[in-house]
Amino acid sequence: MQDTSAILVCAGNASRMQGQNKILLPLGSANVAGMSMLAFERCERIAEIVVVARPCDHEAIRETAEKCGITKLKTITEGGDTRQGSVIKGLKCISDDTKLIAIHDGARPLVKPEHIEKVIKDASVFGGATLGVPVKDTIKVVNDSLITDTPYRPSLYITQTPQVFKKNVYMKAVQFAIDHELDFTDDCQLAEAIGCKVYMTTGDYTNIKITTPEDIEIAELLLKRSEKESAE
C-alpha cells in the first residue's frame, strides 16, 4: 500500500555550516540529500517524494536522485521564507489522492526505512505521529542564568523527523496557522494548535540532523558502523 507523500525540506541557508551547503555534502555512496531520498525510496508506504530546496540546488538534487536510482521523486520545488512556508510550498505539489503526509528534514540522512514505516503506521491510527527518542541528560529551565525548574526526565523526548499526519488533519492545521498568522518551526506544534494529539514513535539516536561541520563526520562513522553490522 502506497498512501503517503513525503516532503523533504532542504531549503535551509546552512548558516551554521561555515558556508557549506549541508544537503550536498558527500555522505556514504551519495550526499546528505541523496541518503535522505534513499531512505524514503525504500519505504513501502511512500508513494512519492517532493523535495523543497533553493533553486540553485535543484539541478544538483535532480542529478543526485538519478545517480541513486530514485524512482519516487515527483518534483523539486522552491522553498519559502520560513520552514512552515517551505512545507506549504511542498504541500501544493503532492497528489490529491494521498492519505498521509510525512514531513522530513532533508538534513537527517540516517533515518531508517523501518522507522519511517513505523511512524506512518502510528499516524494512520492516531492522526499524527513523530519519531523521537528519550532524553538522556537532566534538563534545566534557565532564566537570567539561574535554574528555575528541573523537568521530569522520563517524560522528555528529543523530537526528530519524519513527522507524519493524516492529510485532512495537516491541511486543517495549516489553514488555522494561515488564518491566525502563526508560524511554527515544528509540525507537531502546528497540529497541536488545532487540538491534534500527536503520538511519539520511538526511533533511535542515530537519526541525527546535520547542523554543524562535525555532524557530517559523526554521520559517516554511524553509517559505516551500520553497514558493518548489516554485512555481519
N, C-alpha and C positions, 0 to 999 in steps of 0.2 A: 504493500500500500504506500503510495507516494502522495502525501497530502499536505506537505509542509514546504513553505517558501523560506529560504534563508536569505537574510540581508546581512552582508558583511560590511561593516563600517570601517573604511580605510582612508578617511578623509582628513585625519588629523594633520597638524602642521609640524609635528616632531620637534617641538620647542625644547625638549629635554634630551634630544639625541645629538646635540652638537652639530646641527645642520644636516645630519644624515637622514635619509628617508627610510624609516624603520621597516615599512612594509615590503621594501625591495631589497633589504639586506639579505645576503646569502644565508641559507639555513638548510642543512641536510642536502637533499638532491635538488632543491629548488631555492626559494626565498621565503620570507615570512608569509607573504600573501599566498604564495603557491601552496605552502603547507596547510594553511587555513582552508583553502579551497579544497584540497585533497581530503581533509577530514570530513567535510560535508558531502563531497562526491561519493565517499564510501559509506555514507549513512543511507540506509534503505528508504526511510520515510521522506527524505529530502527530494522534492520534485524539481526544484530549480534554485539557482543561486543568483542573487543580484548583488553586485559589488558597488559600493558607493565610494568614490575616490576623487581626488583632484584631477582636473582634465589633463594636466601634464603627466599623470601616471597611467592614463587609460591604455595607451599602446603597450607599455611595459607589462601591465597586468594581463592584457589580452595575449601577449606573446607567452607569458608565464603559463597561462591556462592551456594554451596549445601544447607547450612542451610537457606539461604534466598530464595531458590527456583528459582534461576536464570536459565532460560532456553536458553537465547540468548548468553551465554558466548561461544565463538568459541574456543578461546585459550588464554593462558598466555605466553608471550614471554619475553625474556631478553631485558633490556634497553641498550641504547648506552652511549657514553661518555658525550653527551650533550642532552638537551631537543629535539633539532631537530633530533639528531641521534636516540633517543628513538622513536620518531614518525615514522621515516623511518623504523625502525625495525617492528613497528606495521603495517605499510603500506604493508609490504611483506606478511602479514597474512590475509589480507582482501579478500573477494570473488571477482572474476573477473567481475561479473555482477553488482556490486554495483554502484549506480549512484552518491551518495554524501558521503562525509567523515566528520564525526563530531569528532573533537579533544577536549578532556576534561581533565582538571586537576583532577586526582583522589582525590585530597585533597579538592575538592569543593563538599561536600556530600549533601548539601541542595538545589542543583539545582532542579527546579520543572519540571516535565514531560511536562506540558503545555508550558513552556518556551522553552524547547528543541524542541517541535513541531513547535513553532513559528519561531525559528531561522532557522530550517531546511526549512520551507516554504519560508522564505525570501532568503535563499541561493539558492534555486531552481529557483528563479526569477532573482536575481542579480549576481549569480555566486559565491558569498561569503557573509557570514554574521557572526556577532558575538554578543553574549549577552553583555550588558553593562548598566551602569546607569550614570545619570548626576552627575558631581562633585558637592558636597555641599559647599565646602570651597573655598575661594580665593587661587589660586595657584600662587606662586612666582618662577621666574627663578633666581637662585643664582649662582654667580661666585666669588670665593675667599671670601665667607661670605657676599658679597654685592648683594643686589637685582638689577638685570639688566633688568627685564621685568615682567609684570603682564598680562598673557594671558586672553583673553576674556572668562569669566567663562561659559556663556551659550553654548559655542562651545566645552567645555571639557567634556569628558566621562571617567569613570573608566571602563576599558575593562575587561570582565570576560570570562568564557568559559561555554558551548562549542563554538568553532569557527568552522563553517561549510562551506564546499566548494564543488562545483561540482568536481567530481573525475578528469576530464580532466584538469581543472584549477589547482588543487593542485599538480597533478603529473608533470605538466609543470613547476610549481614554484619550486618544489623540484629538478628537473633536472637542472634548472637555478642555484640554490644555489650550487649544487654539481659541476657544470661546472666552476663556478666562485669562488669556495672555500669560500663560505659565510656561516655563521652560525647565525641563528636568534633564539631569545628566545620567539618570538611571531609569531604565524602562520599567522595572518593578515599581519604583516610586510613582511613575506615571500611572500604572494600573491601580496602585493602591489609592490614588487620588479619587477614583470612582468607586471605591469600596471592594475591589477585587482582592481576594485572599490568595497570595502567591505561595506556592509550595516550594520549599527548599530541598532540592535534589542534591544529595551528597556526591561530589565528584572526587577529584584528588588534587594534591598540591602541585602537580606538575603543569597544571593548566595556567601557566604564568602569563603575564602581559609584558610585552616588550616595551619598556618605557624609557630606560636609560641604557647607555652603551654596554654596561656589564651584563645586562639581561640577555643579550644575544649570546654571550659566552656561556651563560648558565643554560640557556635553551639548547645549545649544541651538546653540552655534557649530558643533559637529560635525554636528548634524542638518541645519542649514542648508547646510553645505558638501556633505553627502551628497545633499540634494535638488537643489542646483545642478548637481552632477555628473551626476545622473540625467536632468536636463532637457536637458543639452547633447548 
